[in-house]
Amino acid sequence: MPARRISVVGVPLDMGSGRRGVDMGPSALRVARLNARIAELGYQLEDLGNLAVRQPESLPPGEDRARYLEPIAEVCAALAALVEHAAKEGRLPLVLGGDHSIAAGSVAGVAAALRTRGERLGVVWIDAHTDMNTPETSPSGNVHGMPLASLIGHGPVELTHLRGFAPVVRARNVALVGVRDVDALERGVVKDSGVHVFTMRDIDERGMRAVMADALRVAGDGTAGVHVSLDMDALDPAEAPGVGTPVRGGVTYREAHLAMETIADAGSLVSMDVVEVNPVLDEANRTALLAVELVASALGKRIL
């Protein structure tokens, strides 16, 4: 099972997204009783509050191919340092987004902590999208579509080398789950990357249990632990309406819980982030409430 001590940190960043409001995600998750639900499972929890993040209105967007890249990289660098410290203390970092660009920092921090011991990190990336654009392939210039590419060493150096080394994770130790929407130029990048992709068709044909078993095998091959990056748009919009880039035909309520329960069963979880909860687009905070349920399942909550 995961470390019995957990450090929670919020990252109210929405500069990587094309729609505003996701910066309120950490607050929505806390309002949904995240900390209480974790404590009920017997964990010792410290909430480190939110990282300081500047508002996009006060900043120039920069190059159109990677809008707000420099301030996003600054936030990710600060997050990586904080997460690395928590991991070295034996705590499980739980990072609350914010848009998915923050994962460049959360994963880099844990990977850096393991690297000091000569160990590697695996990643299970649960998302409707592959997040493997670079400034050259992105049709929007939104950085929240680029963090996974940066983690395997592709893209702007501001994101690839947050802790001074690249790649942060080996592509062969990355599993993408729930994919159903990939940009045209991004497809070639994904196919050539070495990342293992499990689309919604795989889930339809094989079932979530088999897909997650394979995903965890990929992420755990030769690694000391697994980081789970949960983008709430992986779920069908009928279950999680409060996201900025919803795509029909996603993971169901029970499939999502089974995925998290399978992660808990594996006992290899060392860190996690939950991203893209947008209260502005939500219905009575139901997406945040579901996200908290899923975190609890990943941390070992059982029906009986």
LUMPARO-554488 format. One record per residue (C-alpha): residue in three letters; residue number from 1; x negated, z, y negated. Coordinates in pm, 1 decimal, always signed. Example, Ala and Ser with C-alpha at 12.3 -4.5 7.8 and 13.67 -1.06 7.14 Angstrom:
residues 2
{'ALA', 1, {-1230.0, +780.0, +450.0}}
{'SER', 2, {-1367.0, +714.0, +106.0}}
This chain:
residues 304
{'MET', 1, {+0.0, +0.0, +0.0}}
{'PRO', 2, {-106.7, -37.7, -364.2}}
{'ALA', 3, {-303.9, +231.3, -546.0}}
{'ARG', 4, {-82.7, +533.8, -611.4}}
{'ARG', 5, {-175.5, +527.2, -981.4}}
{'ILE', 6, {-38.7, +256.0, -1206.0}}
{'SER', 7, {-125.9, +158.8, -1561.7}}
{'VAL', 8, {+148.8, -25.0, -1750.3}}
{'VAL', 9, {+63.7, -231.1, -2056.8}}
{'GLY', 10, {+287.9, -455.7, -2262.7}}
{'VAL', 11, {+171.6, -778.4, -2424.2}}
{'PRO', 12, {+434.3, -892.5, -2679.1}}
{'LEU', 13, {+295.2, -1243.2, -2709.4}}
{'ASP', 14, {+509.4, -1552.0, -2763.4}}
{'MET', 15, {+260.0, -1787.9, -2924.9}}
{'GLY', 16, {+210.6, -1974.7, -2598.0}}
{'SER', 17, {+574.9, -2063.9, -2562.9}}
{'GLY', 18, {+790.9, -2321.4, -2734.7}}
{'ARG', 19, {+1080.4, -2076.2, -2782.1}}
{'ARG', 20, {+1072.0, -1746.1, -2967.5}}
{'GLY', 21, {+1190.4, -1411.7, -2833.2}}
{'VAL', 22, {+972.9, -1355.7, -2528.1}}
{'ASP', 23, {+763.4, -1112.1, -2732.4}}
{'MET', 24, {+1050.0, -866.1, -2680.7}}
{'GLY', 25, {+1008.2, -885.5, -2303.6}}
{'PRO', 26, {+802.6, -564.0, -2267.5}}
{'SER', 27, {+1067.1, -367.0, -2454.5}}
{'ALA', 28, {+1345.2, -518.0, -2243.9}}
{'LEU', 29, {+1165.3, -417.3, -1924.0}}
{'ARG', 30, {+1114.4, -63.4, -2045.3}}
{'VAL', 31, {+1479.6, -39.3, -2155.6}}
{'ALA', 32, {+1566.1, -142.8, -1798.5}}
{'ARG', 33, {+1401.8, +184.4, -1680.5}}
{'LEU', 34, {+1085.3, +28.2, -1543.9}}
{'ASN', 35, {+877.7, +344.9, -1574.4}}
{'ALA', 36, {+1144.7, +568.1, -1423.1}}
{'ARG', 37, {+1196.0, +333.1, -1129.8}}
{'ILE', 38, {+822.9, +328.9, -1058.1}}
{'ALA', 39, {+797.2, +707.9, -1083.9}}
{'GLU', 40, {+1086.6, +744.5, -839.2}}
{'LEU', 41, {+871.3, +566.6, -580.3}}
{'GLY', 42, {+612.6, +843.3, -604.9}}
{'TYR', 43, {+355.0, +672.1, -823.7}}
{'GLN', 44, {+155.9, +842.2, -1097.3}}
{'LEU', 45, {+216.5, +623.7, -1399.8}}
{'GLU', 46, {+54.4, +593.9, -1739.2}}
{'ASP', 47, {+211.1, +367.0, -2000.2}}
{'LEU', 48, {-57.6, +239.4, -2236.0}}
{'GLY', 49, {+197.2, +97.8, -2478.5}}
{'ASN', 50, {+166.9, -254.3, -2619.1}}
{'LEU', 51, {-138.2, -448.0, -2724.1}}
{'ALA', 52, {-142.6, -537.8, -3091.9}}
{'VAL', 53, {-38.2, -900.8, -3128.1}}
{'ARG', 54, {-13.4, -1092.7, -3453.8}}
{'GLN', 55, {+301.9, -1285.7, -3534.1}}
{'PRO', 56, {+279.9, -1666.3, -3523.1}}
{'GLU', 57, {+434.8, -1691.8, -3870.4}}
{'SER', 58, {+117.7, -1536.4, -4012.3}}
{'LEU', 59, {-117.3, -1780.1, -3838.0}}
{'PRO', 60, {-195.3, -2151.5, -3843.0}}
{'PRO', 61, {-95.0, -2314.6, -3513.5}}
{'GLY', 62, {-423.7, -2500.4, -3483.4}}
{'GLU', 63, {-461.2, -2814.7, -3274.0}}
{'ASP', 64, {-140.0, -2970.4, -3145.8}}
{'ARG', 65, {-287.2, -3006.8, -2795.6}}
{'ALA', 66, {-324.4, -2627.5, -2757.9}}
{'ARG', 67, {-120.8, -2450.7, -3023.8}}
{'TYR', 68, {-236.4, -2099.2, -3125.8}}
{'LEU', 69, {-522.8, -2118.8, -2875.4}}
{'GLU', 70, {-761.3, -1892.5, -3067.4}}
{'PRO', 71, {-521.3, -1598.3, -3127.3}}
{'ILE', 72, {-392.1, -1629.3, -2771.0}}
{'ALA', 73, {-748.5, -1612.3, -2640.1}}
{'GLU', 74, {-814.5, -1304.7, -2856.0}}
{'VAL', 75, {-516.0, -1124.1, -2704.6}}
{'CYS', 76, {-612.7, -1231.1, -2351.8}}
{'ALA', 77, {-969.7, -1108.9, -2403.3}}
{'ALA', 78, {-846.1, -767.3, -2517.6}}
{'LEU', 79, {-607.2, -753.1, -2222.7}}
{'ALA', 80, {-880.6, -850.2, -1977.0}}
{'ALA', 81, {-1104.2, -566.5, -2099.2}}
{'LEU', 82, {-823.0, -312.0, -2073.2}}
{'VAL', 83, {-717.5, -429.7, -1727.4}}
{'GLU', 84, {-1075.9, -431.6, -1601.5}}
{'HIS', 85, {-1116.1, -68.9, -1710.0}}
{'ALA', 86, {-792.5, +37.1, -1541.0}}
{'ALA', 87, {-886.3, -141.3, -1218.1}}
{'LYS', 88, {-1230.4, +17.9, -1211.9}}
{'GLU', 89, {-1060.2, +358.0, -1240.6}}
{'GLY', 90, {-861.1, +282.1, -927.5}}
{'ARG', 91, {-535.2, +211.7, -1106.5}}
{'LEU', 92, {-304.4, -80.0, -1038.4}}
{'PRO', 93, {-257.7, -270.1, -1365.0}}
{'LEU', 94, {+103.0, -378.8, -1426.5}}
{'VAL', 95, {+119.0, -613.5, -1724.4}}
{'LEU', 96, {+446.1, -688.6, -1903.0}}
{'GLY', 97, {+481.8, -1019.2, -2086.2}}
{'GLY', 98, {+520.0, -1196.1, -2315.1}}
{'ASP', 99, {+474.0, -1557.6, -2219.0}}
{'HIS', 100, {+272.2, -1663.6, -1917.6}}
{'SER', 101, {-45.3, -1731.6, -2113.1}}
{'ILE', 102, {-119.4, -1358.2, -2085.2}}
{'ALA', 103, {-197.0, -1403.4, -1715.2}}
{'ALA', 104, {-529.1, -1559.7, -1811.7}}
{'GLY', 105, {-625.9, -1213.2, -1935.9}}
{'SER', 106, {-465.5, -996.3, -1668.1}}
{'VAL', 107, {-617.2, -1192.6, -1379.4}}
{'ALA', 108, {-958.9, -1218.1, -1546.9}}
{'GLY', 109, {-970.8, -842.2, -1595.1}}
{'VAL', 110, {-899.7, -757.5, -1232.1}}
{'ALA', 111, {-1133.1, -1029.2, -1106.9}}
{'ALA', 112, {-1410.7, -892.2, -1327.2}}
{'ALA', 113, {-1360.6, -541.6, -1186.4}}
{'LEU', 114, {-1386.0, -671.9, -829.2}}
{'ARG', 115, {-1684.7, -888.7, -919.1}}
{'THR', 116, {-1891.5, -581.1, -1003.6}}
{'ARG', 117, {-1857.4, -487.9, -636.0}}
{'GLY', 118, {-1934.2, -838.2, -512.7}}
{'GLU', 119, {-1568.8, -898.5, -424.0}}
{'ARG', 120, {-1316.2, -1171.5, -503.9}}
{'LEU', 121, {-950.6, -1179.2, -605.4}}
{'GLY', 122, {-667.0, -1388.8, -465.2}}
{'VAL', 123, {-356.8, -1489.9, -659.8}}
{'VAL', 124, {+6.9, -1550.6, -567.0}}
{'TRP', 125, {+165.9, -1730.7, -861.9}}
{'ILE', 126, {+547.0, -1730.6, -841.0}}
{'ASP', 127, {+684.2, -1982.1, -1087.6}}
{'ALA', 128, {+908.5, -2284.4, -1134.5}}
{'HIS', 129, {+609.5, -2456.7, -1296.2}}
{'THR', 130, {+248.4, -2499.2, -1190.1}}
{'ASP', 131, {+97.0, -2390.9, -1526.3}}
{'MET', 132, {-201.0, -2615.7, -1462.1}}
{'ASN', 133, {-195.2, -2831.3, -1771.6}}
{'THR', 134, {-498.2, -2868.2, -1994.3}}
{'PRO', 135, {-493.6, -2973.7, -2360.0}}
{'GLU', 136, {-552.1, -3329.5, -2238.3}}
{'THR', 137, {-248.2, -3336.6, -2006.6}}
{'SER', 138, {+4.7, -3109.8, -2177.2}}
{'PRO', 139, {+302.0, -3292.4, -2330.8}}
{'SER', 140, {+389.3, -2993.8, -2551.0}}
{'GLY', 141, {+58.9, -2823.7, -2635.8}}
{'ASN', 142, {+212.7, -2490.7, -2530.8}}
{'VAL', 143, {-58.9, -2269.3, -2382.3}}
{'HIS', 144, {+181.2, -2088.5, -2147.8}}
{'GLY', 145, {+159.9, -2406.4, -1938.0}}
{'MET', 146, {-219.2, -2374.9, -1901.5}}
{'PRO', 147, {-322.5, -2028.9, -1771.3}}
{'LEU', 148, {-358.1, -2112.1, -1402.6}}
{'ALA', 149, {-575.7, -2413.2, -1481.7}}
{'SER', 150, {-801.1, -2189.1, -1688.6}}
{'LEU', 151, {-831.8, -1934.0, -1409.1}}
{'ILE', 152, {-970.3, -2194.5, -1168.6}}
{'GLY', 153, {-1211.0, -2320.8, -1434.4}}
{'HIS', 154, {-1030.3, -2606.1, -1609.4}}
{'GLY', 155, {-941.2, -2622.3, -1976.1}}
{'PRO', 156, {-1070.6, -2469.4, -2298.7}}
{'VAL', 157, {-1369.7, -2237.6, -2272.3}}
{'GLU', 158, {-1181.7, -1982.4, -2483.8}}
{'LEU', 159, {-964.5, -1915.5, -2178.1}}
{'THR', 160, {-1188.3, -2006.3, -1883.7}}
{'HIS', 161, {-1464.4, -1757.1, -1973.0}}
{'LEU', 162, {-1273.2, -1451.8, -2096.6}}
{'ARG', 163, {-1507.6, -1216.9, -1907.4}}
{'GLY', 164, {-1813.0, -1442.3, -1916.1}}
{'PHE', 165, {-1778.0, -1621.0, -1581.9}}
{'ALA', 166, {-1580.3, -1907.3, -1432.2}}
{'PRO', 167, {-1393.7, -1982.6, -1223.8}}
{'VAL', 168, {-1216.4, -1648.7, -1234.5}}
{'VAL', 169, {-1060.1, -1719.7, -894.6}}
{'ARG', 170, {-1131.2, -1986.1, -634.9}}
{'ALA', 171, {-863.3, -2252.7, -616.2}}
{'ARG', 172, {-845.7, -2213.6, -240.2}}
{'ASN', 173, {-734.9, -1850.7, -290.6}}
{'VAL', 174, {-442.9, -1942.7, -515.7}}
{'ALA', 175, {-89.6, -1991.3, -380.9}}
{'LEU', 176, {+189.2, -2128.2, -600.0}}
{'VAL', 177, {+540.9, -2038.8, -485.2}}
{'GLY', 178, {+876.9, -2168.6, -607.9}}
{'VAL', 179, {+754.1, -2482.0, -785.3}}
{'ARG', 180, {+1016.0, -2738.9, -884.4}}
{'ASP', 181, {+914.5, -2875.8, -1226.0}}
{'VAL', 182, {+573.6, -3039.8, -1280.7}}
{'ASP', 183, {+468.7, -3252.0, -1579.9}}
{'ALA', 184, {+372.7, -3613.2, -1509.6}}
{'LEU', 185, {+0.8, -3590.9, -1590.2}}
{'GLU', 186, {-21.0, -3241.0, -1443.5}}
{'ARG', 187, {+65.9, -3365.4, -1094.2}}
{'GLY', 188, {-270.4, -3526.4, -1043.6}}
{'VAL', 189, {-449.4, -3213.7, -1161.1}}
{'VAL', 190, {-253.7, -2999.7, -914.7}}
{'LYS', 191, {-308.8, -3235.4, -621.0}}
{'ASP', 192, {-684.1, -3252.0, -681.1}}
{'SER', 193, {-731.9, -2881.7, -753.1}}
{'GLY', 194, {-736.2, -2726.1, -407.5}}
{'VAL', 195, {-457.5, -2484.1, -499.6}}
{'HIS', 196, {-194.2, -2435.7, -228.5}}
{'VAL', 197, {+154.6, -2526.2, -353.6}}
{'PHE', 198, {+478.1, -2414.7, -189.2}}
{'THR', 199, {+768.0, -2592.5, -355.4}}
{'MET', 200, {+1136.2, -2507.8, -343.2}}
{'ARG', 201, {+1168.1, -2767.3, -67.8}}
{'ASP', 202, {+922.9, -2565.9, +141.2}}
{'ILE', 203, {+1135.5, -2256.9, +84.7}}
{'ASP', 204, {+1453.5, -2450.7, +169.1}}
{'GLU', 205, {+1309.2, -2591.3, +491.4}}
{'ARG', 206, {+1097.5, -2300.1, +616.2}}
{'GLY', 207, {+1246.4, -1992.1, +453.5}}
{'MET', 208, {+1090.9, -1747.6, +210.9}}
{'ARG', 209, {+943.5, -1524.4, +479.8}}
{'ALA', 210, {+728.4, -1801.5, +628.9}}
{'VAL', 211, {+626.7, -1933.3, +288.0}}
{'MET', 212, {+519.4, -1588.6, +164.7}}
{'ALA', 213, {+328.0, -1520.1, +484.9}}
{'ASP', 214, {+129.0, -1838.4, +426.3}}
{'ALA', 215, {+87.2, -1766.1, +54.0}}
{'LEU', 216, {-51.7, -1420.5, +123.4}}
{'ARG', 217, {-280.8, -1561.2, +389.6}}
{'VAL', 218, {-419.9, -1808.0, +135.9}}
{'ALA', 219, {-464.7, -1543.6, -134.0}}
{'GLY', 220, {-611.1, -1291.8, +108.0}}
{'ASP', 221, {-866.6, -1519.3, +275.3}}
{'GLY', 222, {-1202.0, -1359.1, +197.7}}
{'THR', 223, {-1068.5, -1158.5, -96.2}}
{'ALA', 224, {-1047.1, -785.8, -165.4}}
{'GLY', 225, {-689.4, -795.5, -292.3}}
{'VAL', 226, {-409.2, -1001.4, -438.3}}
{'HIS', 227, {-276.6, -1035.7, -791.1}}
{'VAL', 228, {+90.3, -1133.2, -814.9}}
{'SER', 229, {+198.3, -1323.6, -1125.1}}
{'LEU', 230, {+578.3, -1327.7, -1141.7}}
{'ASP', 231, {+735.6, -1566.8, -1389.0}}
{'MET', 232, {+1105.4, -1489.9, -1402.9}}
{'ASP', 233, {+1187.1, -1859.3, -1436.0}}
{'ALA', 234, {+1097.4, -1887.8, -1066.5}}
{'LEU', 235, {+1446.2, -1752.9, -1004.6}}
{'ASP', 236, {+1753.1, -1966.3, -1039.4}}
{'PRO', 237, {+1900.3, -1943.4, -1391.6}}
{'ALA', 238, {+2222.3, -1810.2, -1237.1}}
{'GLU', 239, {+2024.4, -1497.8, -1146.1}}
{'ALA', 240, {+1780.8, -1485.2, -1439.4}}
{'PRO', 241, {+1926.7, -1656.8, -1747.4}}
{'GLY', 242, {+1695.1, -1486.6, -1996.5}}
{'VAL', 243, {+1394.7, -1719.8, -1971.9}}
{'GLY', 244, {+1262.5, -1986.6, -2206.3}}
{'THR', 245, {+1221.9, -2271.6, -1956.2}}
{'PRO', 246, {+1501.7, -2241.2, -1697.3}}
{'VAL', 247, {+1515.9, -2491.8, -1411.5}}
{'ARG', 248, {+1812.3, -2520.3, -1176.3}}
{'GLY', 249, {+1766.4, -2483.0, -802.7}}
{'GLY', 250, {+1541.0, -2180.4, -806.1}}
{'VAL', 251, {+1477.6, -1873.9, -592.4}}
{'THR', 252, {+1787.8, -1670.4, -509.2}}
{'TYR', 253, {+1833.4, -1296.8, -557.9}}
{'ARG', 254, {+1765.4, -1210.3, -194.1}}
{'GLU', 255, {+1481.3, -1461.2, -158.5}}
{'ALA', 256, {+1310.3, -1300.1, -457.4}}
{'HIS', 257, {+1345.0, -951.8, -310.6}}
{'LEU', 258, {+1220.8, -1073.1, +27.1}}
{'ALA', 259, {+915.2, -1223.7, -142.3}}
{'MET', 260, {+837.1, -891.2, -309.9}}
{'GLU', 261, {+905.6, -692.2, +5.6}}
{'THR', 262, {+667.4, -919.3, +196.9}}
{'ILE', 263, {+401.1, -851.3, -65.0}}
{'ALA', 264, {+454.0, -477.6, -23.6}}
{'ASP', 265, {+433.4, -509.3, +356.1}}
{'ALA', 266, {+98.3, -687.9, +328.4}}
{'GLY', 267, {-56.1, -389.6, +148.8}}
{'SER', 268, {-297.4, -606.9, -49.2}}
{'LEU', 269, {-147.8, -586.2, -398.9}}
{'VAL', 270, {-407.0, -477.1, -656.6}}
{'SER', 271, {-243.4, -595.7, -981.2}}
{'MET', 272, {+67.9, -766.9, -1111.2}}
{'ASP', 273, {+215.6, -923.0, -1419.5}}
{'VAL', 274, {+580.5, -997.3, -1499.2}}
{'VAL', 275, {+634.3, -1258.7, -1767.2}}
{'GLU', 276, {+875.8, -1480.1, -1958.0}}
{'VAL', 277, {+1164.1, -1232.1, -1994.9}}
{'ASN', 278, {+1337.6, -1342.4, -2314.5}}
{'PRO', 279, {+1608.8, -1098.8, -2429.2}}
{'VAL', 280, {+1726.0, -1341.3, -2699.7}}
{'LEU', 281, {+1843.4, -1577.5, -2425.7}}
{'ASP', 282, {+1959.1, -1310.7, -2181.3}}
{'GLU', 283, {+2298.2, -1166.5, -2090.3}}
{'ALA', 284, {+2315.5, -786.4, -2131.5}}
{'ASN', 285, {+1948.2, -754.3, -2028.1}}
{'ARG', 286, {+2025.5, -868.1, -1673.4}}
{'THR', 287, {+1699.4, -1066.1, -1636.2}}
{'ALA', 288, {+1492.9, -760.2, -1726.9}}
{'LEU', 289, {+1699.9, -541.8, -1493.8}}
{'LEU', 290, {+1634.7, -785.6, -1209.4}}
{'ALA', 291, {+1263.9, -800.0, -1295.3}}
{'VAL', 292, {+1243.0, -421.7, -1267.4}}
{'GLU', 293, {+1415.6, -434.6, -928.2}}
{'LEU', 294, {+1160.6, -690.8, -810.2}}
{'VAL', 295, {+866.1, -484.8, -931.1}}
{'ALA', 296, {+1006.7, -188.6, -738.5}}
{'SER', 297, {+1032.0, -400.7, -422.4}}
{'ALA', 298, {+672.0, -517.9, -464.2}}
{'LEU', 299, {+564.2, -154.1, -495.0}}
{'GLY', 300, {+735.8, -53.8, -171.9}}
{'LYS', 301, {+1102.5, +18.5, -242.3}}
{'ARG', 302, {+1309.6, -24.1, +72.6}}
{'ILE', 303, {+1678.6, -48.8, +148.7}}
{'LEU', 304, {+1638.3, +242.9, +392.4}}
